[in-house]
Amino acid sequence: MASRFFRLLAIIVLFCALSANMASPVGLSTYNSIVKQLDFLPGGEIRFPYRITPTTNRVMDYGFTKSGDMADYVLFDPPTYTTATPGQSLPFDVVVRFPPTDENLTPGMHTVTFGVQEQTSPTASGNMGFSASTSVQTAIRIRVLSMNKSVEAGIAALPVTEGGDLVISTSATSWSKLVIDEAYMTVRILDEHGKILKAFATEKRQILPGQAISFLPILWSTLGVRPGVYTLEGTLHFDGYQTMALSNVKIGELTVTIEGYTKTLTTGKINQLMVMFASNWNHPLADMYYTLESAKGKKNLRSPTFSIEAFDKVGIPVFWDATTDPPGVYDISITAHYAEKETNKKGTVSIVAEETVQQLEQPAMLSMLAIILLAIILLALVISNLYWFKRNKEKERKEKESQQKPHDIATQEQPSRK
């Protein structure tokens, strides 16, 4: 009993020690927006004041982290805080020191993410060797403009139902210190094979240094267009230069339909039950499978995974063990799983005896025999008609020869005179 008591006491003490040292989220505050945005300043230095907001009643250490393609230009003053006590004021500056030129920098918007990380100070009294940390992050966005004409194109469209009107948005953002006198965009809509379905052109506009513009929306009716994912290709033309933007848009719903399935099975054996699927999408679908359930038959069948090509049909079997299933009608539920979606079809299958299956097949056999017999009779009639036609012709010829005139015969028999 005493041993159990001391073990329980040890667990409680351990839990309290861990709970006391669990890190709380650290706060971060500043003037105006927490995310700062500025333009590149060659050789310049810009400071942003921030303040750490402790949210714990323990002595903590605070450090800083940073990431991004321009993180080397960001410093922290002071670089760390150690053994900060609860309620202590913890101000710091984020210092951005720019290089002398922007020669090696890519025009555009660059993001530097920085964070404040707190960790239980190892010198804090009562630490008991446990430590945990937490952090908070924010960002500084630096815009770099070029002395050359540099413009970024944008194109996008929201999904639309099949047959609806597709609204295409196009834009241009200048990363240049120069005025763009004339800019416009040509837009092409491509199917999955790269075939051009439609082409458009926007109006022409001027773009001021470092500014962004939006062209008038493009409206396209998708009536008659099959469901699928289509490509929007936008080419931005500006003062003799070009740049391109690509985007995908979904028209209609991604669906797979269950076209049919084997409806008659035979009792006393394992049956192959085939289910036929049809894709209504213009891209191949992979990693599909389906389940077939029957409460009466106590079946829960799962197919292997399979793929289906764009707008194609495929039949996939499962195997129904009917060795002990009595004849009858069984309710079933088929559920196709694809692209995080499902399609369900309910129906019935009939399980019949072997003799019934033979009886069902017999009329088809009789029909085939009847067709063969009819063909033989027709062939015999044709041959018979040809035979009698030829015989009648021969008889007519002989009758004509026998009915020649007597004068003609006498003339033929009279000897010639010298």
C-alpha positions in Angstrom: 0.0 0.0 0.0 2.8 2.5 0.9 4.6 1.6 -2.3 1.5 2.5 -4.4 1.1 5.7 -2.4 4.6 6.9 -3.2 4.3 5.9 -6.8 1.1 8.0 -7.1 2.8 10.9 -5.3 5.8 10.7 -7.7 3.4 10.9 -10.7 1.6 13.9 -9.3 4.9 15.7 -8.6 6.1 15.0 -12.1 2.9 16.2 -13.7 3.0 19.4 -11.7 6.6 20.0 -12.7 5.8 19.5 -16.3 2.7 21.7 -16.1 4.7 24.5 -14.4 7.2 24.5 -17.2 4.8 24.2 -20.2 5.4 27.3 -22.4 2.7 29.7 -23.0 2.3 31.5 -26.3 4.5 34.6 -26.4 3.1 37.9 -27.6 4.5 40.5 -30.1 3.4 44.1 -30.6 4.4 47.1 -32.7 3.2 50.4 -34.0 0.7 50.3 -36.9 0.6 47.0 -38.8 2.4 44.0 -37.4 3.6 43.2 -41.0 5.8 45.9 -42.3 6.2 46.8 -46.0 8.9 49.0 -47.6 10.7 49.7 -50.8 14.4 48.8 -51.4 16.7 51.7 -50.4 20.2 51.2 -51.8 22.7 51.5 -49.0 20.0 52.6 -46.5 19.0 51.4 -43.0 15.5 51.2 -41.7 14.4 50.3 -38.1 11.1 49.0 -36.9 10.4 49.0 -33.2 8.7 45.9 -31.7 8.0 44.7 -28.2 7.9 41.2 -26.7 4.9 40.6 -24.5 5.7 37.9 -21.9 2.7 35.6 -21.1 4.3 33.5 -18.4 5.2 34.1 -14.8 8.6 32.4 -15.1 12.1 33.6 -15.9 12.6 33.1 -19.7 15.2 33.4 -22.4 14.1 35.1 -25.8 15.8 34.6 -29.1 15.0 35.6 -32.7 14.7 33.6 -36.0 14.5 34.8 -39.6 14.1 33.2 -43.1 13.7 34.4 -46.7 15.9 35.3 -49.6 16.7 38.7 -48.1 17.0 37.5 -44.5 20.8 38.4 -44.5 19.8 42.1 -44.6 17.7 41.8 -41.4 19.2 42.1 -37.9 17.8 42.3 -34.3 18.8 44.8 -31.7 19.4 43.4 -29.0 20.1 40.0 -30.6 18.7 38.1 -27.5 17.1 38.5 -24.1 18.3 36.2 -21.3 16.8 35.6 -17.9 13.9 38.0 -18.6 11.7 38.2 -15.5 7.9 38.3 -15.6 6.6 41.8 -16.3 9.9 43.1 -17.7 9.8 45.5 -20.6 11.3 43.8 -23.7 11.6 46.2 -26.6 13.7 45.4 -29.6 14.3 46.8 -33.2 14.2 44.9 -36.4 16.9 46.5 -38.5 16.9 46.3 -42.3 20.3 47.2 -43.8 20.3 47.3 -47.6 23.2 46.6 -49.9 24.6 49.5 -52.0 22.8 48.3 -55.2 20.0 46.0 -56.2 22.1 44.6 -59.0 21.7 40.9 -57.9 18.1 41.2 -56.6 15.1 40.0 -58.5 12.5 42.7 -59.1 9.3 42.0 -57.2 8.1 41.5 -53.6 10.4 39.7 -51.2 9.2 38.5 -47.8 11.4 38.0 -44.8 9.7 36.1 -42.0 11.1 36.6 -38.5 10.0 35.2 -35.1 10.5 35.5 -31.4 11.2 32.3 -29.5 11.0 31.9 -25.8 12.5 29.1 -23.7 12.7 28.4 -20.1 16.0 29.8 -18.8 18.3 27.0 -17.5 19.3 29.3 -14.6 15.7 29.8 -13.4 15.2 28.5 -9.9 13.1 25.5 -9.5 13.6 24.4 -13.1 14.0 20.8 -12.2 15.7 20.2 -15.6 12.5 20.5 -17.7 12.3 22.9 -20.6 9.8 23.9 -23.3 9.6 26.6 -25.8 7.1 28.5 -28.0 7.3 31.2 -30.6 5.4 33.8 -32.6 6.1 35.0 -36.2 5.4 37.9 -38.5 7.0 39.3 -41.7 8.6 42.3 -43.4 7.8 42.7 -47.1 10.4 44.4 -49.3 9.6 45.7 -52.8 12.4 45.8 -55.3 11.9 48.0 -58.4 14.1 47.7 -61.4 15.6 50.4 -63.7 14.4 48.1 -66.6 10.9 47.6 -67.7 9.7 44.6 -65.6 6.1 43.7 -65.3 4.4 40.6 -63.8 1.2 39.2 -65.4 -1.7 37.7 -63.6 -4.7 35.6 -64.8 -7.3 33.7 -62.8 -10.9 32.5 -62.9 -13.3 31.0 -60.4 -14.8 27.5 -61.0 -18.0 27.6 -63.0 -20.9 25.1 -63.4 -21.2 23.3 -66.7 -22.8 25.6 -69.2 -22.3 28.7 -67.1 -20.4 32.0 -67.9 -16.7 31.9 -67.0 -15.3 35.2 -65.7 -11.6 35.6 -66.4 -9.7 38.2 -64.4 -6.4 39.6 -65.8 -3.9 42.0 -64.2 -0.4 43.5 -64.6 2.0 44.6 -61.8 4.9 46.8 -62.6 8.2 46.1 -60.8 9.9 48.9 -62.7 10.9 52.5 -61.9 9.8 53.4 -65.4 6.4 54.2 -66.8 4.9 51.4 -69.0 3.3 53.4 -71.8 1.1 50.6 -73.3 0.1 47.2 -71.9 -2.5 44.7 -72.9 -3.1 40.9 -72.6 -4.1 38.2 -75.0 -5.8 35.3 -73.5 -6.2 31.7 -74.8 -8.3 28.9 -73.4 -6.8 25.5 -74.0 -8.2 22.0 -73.5 -6.3 19.0 -72.1 -4.7 18.4 -75.4 -3.5 22.0 -75.9 -6.2 22.8 -78.5 -7.3 26.4 -78.5 -11.0 26.7 -77.6 -11.2 30.5 -77.6 -9.0 33.6 -77.8 -9.5 37.1 -76.4 -7.6 40.4 -76.1 -8.0 43.0 -73.4 -7.9 46.8 -73.8 -4.6 48.7 -73.7 -3.6 50.6 -70.6 -0.7 52.6 -69.1 1.1 51.4 -65.9 2.8 53.8 -63.5 6.0 52.8 -61.8 5.5 50.2 -59.1 1.7 50.2 -59.7 -0.7 47.3 -60.4 -3.7 47.5 -62.8 -6.6 45.2 -63.7 -8.0 44.9 -67.2 -11.7 44.6 -67.9 -13.0 41.1 -67.1 -13.4 38.6 -69.9 -16.7 36.7 -70.2 -16.9 33.3 -71.9 -20.0 31.0 -72.1 -19.1 27.4 -71.4 -22.3 26.1 -73.1 -21.4 23.0 -74.9 -18.0 22.6 -73.2 -17.5 19.2 -71.5 -16.7 19.2 -67.8 -13.0 19.2 -66.9 -9.9 21.3 -66.0 -8.9 23.8 -68.6 -5.8 26.0 -69.0 -5.9 29.8 -69.1 -2.9 31.2 -71.0 -2.3 34.9 -70.7 0.4 36.8 -72.6 1.1 40.3 -71.4 2.4 42.7 -74.0 4.1 45.9 -72.8 6.2 48.4 -74.7 7.7 45.7 -77.0 8.2 43.1 -74.3 6.2 40.0 -73.4 5.6 37.9 -70.3 3.2 35.0 -69.7 1.0 33.7 -66.9 -0.8 30.4 -66.7 -3.8 29.3 -64.6 -6.2 26.4 -64.4 -9.9 26.6 -64.1 -12.5 23.9 -63.4 -15.7 23.8 -65.5 -18.4 21.5 -64.2 -18.2 18.8 -61.6 -15.7 16.0 -61.5 -18.0 12.9 -61.5 -17.9 9.2 -62.2 -21.1 7.4 -63.0 -21.9 3.8 -62.3 -23.3 2.6 -65.7 -24.3 -0.9 -64.8 -23.4 -4.2 -63.2 -23.9 -8.0 -63.4 -27.5 -8.6 -62.2 -27.7 -12.4 -62.2 -25.5 -14.7 -60.1 -25.6 -18.5 -59.7 -25.9 -20.2 -56.3 -23.4 -22.8 -55.2 -20.3 -21.2 -56.6 -18.1 -18.0 -56.6 -19.4 -15.5 -59.2 -17.6 -12.7 -60.9 -19.7 -9.5 -60.6 -18.7 -6.9 -63.1 -19.4 -3.2 -62.4 -19.1 -0.6 -65.3 -17.9 2.9 -64.7 -17.9 6.0 -66.9 -15.8 9.1 -66.3 -17.2 12.6 -67.0 -13.9 14.3 -66.6 -11.3 15.4 -69.2 -8.3 14.2 -67.2 -7.4 10.6 -66.2 -8.5 9.6 -62.7 -6.2 7.3 -60.6 -6.4 5.4 -57.4 -10.1 4.7 -57.7 -11.9 1.8 -56.0 -15.4 0.8 -55.1 -17.2 -1.1 -52.4 -20.2 -3.4 -52.8 -22.4 -4.1 -49.8 -25.3 -6.4 -49.3 -27.0 -6.8 -45.9 -29.0 -9.9 -46.9 -26.0 -11.6 -48.5 -23.7 -10.4 -45.6 -21.3 -9.1 -48.2 -18.8 -6.2 -47.9 -16.6 -6.4 -51.0 -13.9 -4.1 -52.1 -12.4 -3.8 -55.5 -8.7 -3.4 -56.3 -7.6 0.2 -57.1 -7.8 1.1 -60.8 -7.6 4.1 -63.2 -9.9 5.5 -65.8 -9.0 7.6 -68.8 -10.7 10.9 -69.7 -14.3 10.4 -70.7 -13.7 6.6 -70.8 -15.5 3.6 -69.6 -14.1 0.6 -67.7 -15.4 -2.5 -66.1 -14.0 -3.8 -62.8 -14.9 -7.1 -61.2 -15.4 -8.3 -57.6 -16.1 -11.8 -56.6 -19.3 -12.8 -54.8 -19.1 -16.1 -53.0 -22.6 -17.6 -53.4 -21.7 -21.2 -52.4 -24.1 -21.0 -49.4 -26.5 -18.2 -50.6 -30.0 -19.5 -51.4 -31.7 -18.3 -54.6 -33.5 -15.0 -54.2 -33.3 -11.2 -54.8 -30.5 -9.4 -52.8 -30.4 -5.6 -52.3 -26.9 -4.1 -53.0 -25.2 -0.8 -52.6 -22.2 0.2 -54.8 -20.0 3.1 -53.8 -17.2 4.4 -56.1 -14.4 6.3 -54.3 -12.3 8.8 -56.4 -10.6 12.2 -56.0 -11.9 12.5 -52.4 -15.5 12.1 -53.8 -18.1 9.3 -53.8 -20.8 8.1 -56.2 -23.4 5.6 -54.9 -25.8 3.4 -56.8 -28.4 1.1 -55.1 -30.0 -1.9 -56.8 -30.6 -5.7 -56.7 -29.0 -8.9 -57.9 -30.8 -12.2 -58.4 -29.2 -15.4 -57.3 -30.6 -18.3 -59.2 -30.0 -22.1 -59.4 -27.8 -23.6 -62.2 -30.9 -25.2 -63.9 -32.5 -21.8 -64.1 -29.5 -20.3 -65.7 -29.5 -23.1 -68.4 -33.2 -22.5 -69.0 -32.5 -18.8 -69.4 -29.8 -19.6 -71.9 -31.9 -22.2 -73.9 -34.1 -19.7 -75.7 -31.0 -17.9 -77.0 -29.7 -21.2 -78.3 -33.0 -22.1 -80.0 -33.1 -18.7 -81.6 -29.6 -19.3 -83.1 -30.6 -22.7 -84.4 -33.7 -21.3 -86.0 -31.6 -18.6 -87.8 -29.2 -21.2 -89.1 -32.1 -23.4 -90.3 -33.8 -20.5 -92.0 -30.6 -19.6 -93.8 -30.2 -23.2 -95.1 -33.8 -23.2 -96.4 -33.3 -19.9 -98.2 -30.1 -21.2 -99.8 -31.9 -24.4 -100.9 -34.7 -22.3 -102.5 -32.2 -20.1 -104.3 -30.4 -23.2 -105.7 -33.7 -24.8 -106.7 -34.9 -21.7 -108.5 -31.6 -21.5 -110.4 -31.9 -25.2 -111.4 -35.5 -24.9 -112.7 -34.7 -21.6 -114.5 -31.9 -23.2 -116.4 -33.9 -26.3 -117.3 -36.8 -24.2 -118.6 -34.5 -22.2 -120.8 -33.1 -25.4 -122.3 -36.6 -26.8 -123.0 -37.6 -23.6 -124.7 -34.6 -23.8 -127.0 -35.4 -27.4 -128.1 -39.0 -26.5 -128.8 -38.0 -23.7 -131.1 -35.7 -26.0 -133.1 -38.5 -28.5 -133.5 -41.0 -25.9 -134.8 -38.9 -24.7 -137.8 -40.9 -24.3 -141.2 -41.1 -27.3 -143.7 -40.0 -25.0 -146.7 -36.9 -24.2 -144.9 -36.2 -27.9 -144.4 -36.9 -28.8 -148.0 -34.7 -26.0 -149.2 -31.9 -27.3 -147.1 -32.4 -30.9 -148.5 -32.7 -29.9 -152.3 -29.5 -30.8 -154.2 -27.7 -28.1 -156.2 -27.8 -28.0 -160.0 -24.9 -27.4 -162.3 
